[in-house]
Amino acid sequence: MIFFFRDTLGIGPASSTFTAGFFVLALLLMTPTNLFLRFYKPNAILFYLGVGFLAISMYYFAFFNPVGTAVTDIGNYVFIFAFLILLLSIPSDVQETVVPVFFILSLFSNITLVYSLMTDPSWSVGMRAAVSFSNEGAQAGGNPHITARNGVICLLSALVLIPRYRSVLGRLFLYFSVLFSLGVIVISLAKSSYLGVGIMVALYVFYNFKVTRIFSAIGSIFTFKNLIVLIVVIFGINYFLQAYSNVYFSLMNYWSVFEDRIMDVIFTSLGVKLTETADIDASAMGRVSGFADFLDTIYSWDVFLGRGYKFGFLDIPILEAWVNHGILGFLFFNGFNLCLFIYALQEIKRNTSPLSTFLAYFFLSLIVLLISGGRPYDIAYWFPYAVMIRFLGIKYFDKFNAKPVQEQLVTANP
């Protein structure tokens, strides 16, 4: 939404100042009246590991920083901790409304993306859909990962909401939103999101594949409401493909491009040329060279304390934590993500609440990025991480939807 208003509509300056202003506005809107008076208990393990890594990186930023002080880095830490503190001040019943809000905002962002592409004279069907920046020195070609991640959020939130709606029109709208989101993910050509969705589907099938559930699902299809929904969806898809056959062929072309890029990555990483047209992938080559930097660190004295804040950009966050912050940084950051993975698997199996289920699957979509993109300090990681610290793997949520429970509170001293 920020990039749509700033770069597409031209509202406000094309700089990080506009983005920071949006963040400040969002934090003000979520500020409760009982700020600093009452804190709700988060996932203690995730909290200590997450805050521990942030504290280590802040220490390195202050005292072991070869790249110098940057206002952006300070601002990122301020926003992350402010967001986390505000989340700890928000009562748990907010989880009943958060997922619908996620869905509405992500769907709106998907629509604005389509509008941005249609009004961009430099974009044509077949090119990857990416958020384009208008500020000076912006990333060439835009950032497709923002586009794909928003598509994943809309997809997951719609799927989580479907079982909660009984009306035919409501379910139809959510089903078409799922298809729309899949289309956004496809045209983004972000390999990490493709693989992330594959991981989510695989684990869902693993935990839900039972013969009895298959038969019950087949039986539920033949209820009157579900038959109407199924018939409308089939006729709607058939009509769309007939009226807009070029869209179908364009999506198939995007899939073909994705296959070619996967072959390029395999060739670049392993030296195995599975197809005659495979070529060197620039982003994969950057990670290969980053892995070489990791090996150089391992075989030097820097293996213990690291080389300093943002010393090397590996594009592999789980390894960069070690290169820059040594063994301690590696253990805290990767221990945090390992625990997140365990809690995500538990939630997928138990399905305690809509928000927890959404966060569990969303973390699975981030797993690929942890080995293929970004830095361990990126705000794009830590905003979702903060929400997961507050709402994922919380014991007292187990019976939250069954009956009212007395929440565990921590009262701040006046």
PyMOL commands that set and color helices and strands:
alter all, ss='L'
color gray80, all
select helices_A, chain A and resi 2-8+16-29+44-63+71-88+92-118+144-164+168-188+191-208+211-221+224-243+245-270+282-298+302-305+317-350+354-370+379-391+395-397
alter helices_A, ss='H'
color red, helices_A
select strands_A, chain A and resi 38-40+409-411
alter strands_A, ss='S'
color yellow, strands_A
deselect
rebuild
show_as cartoon
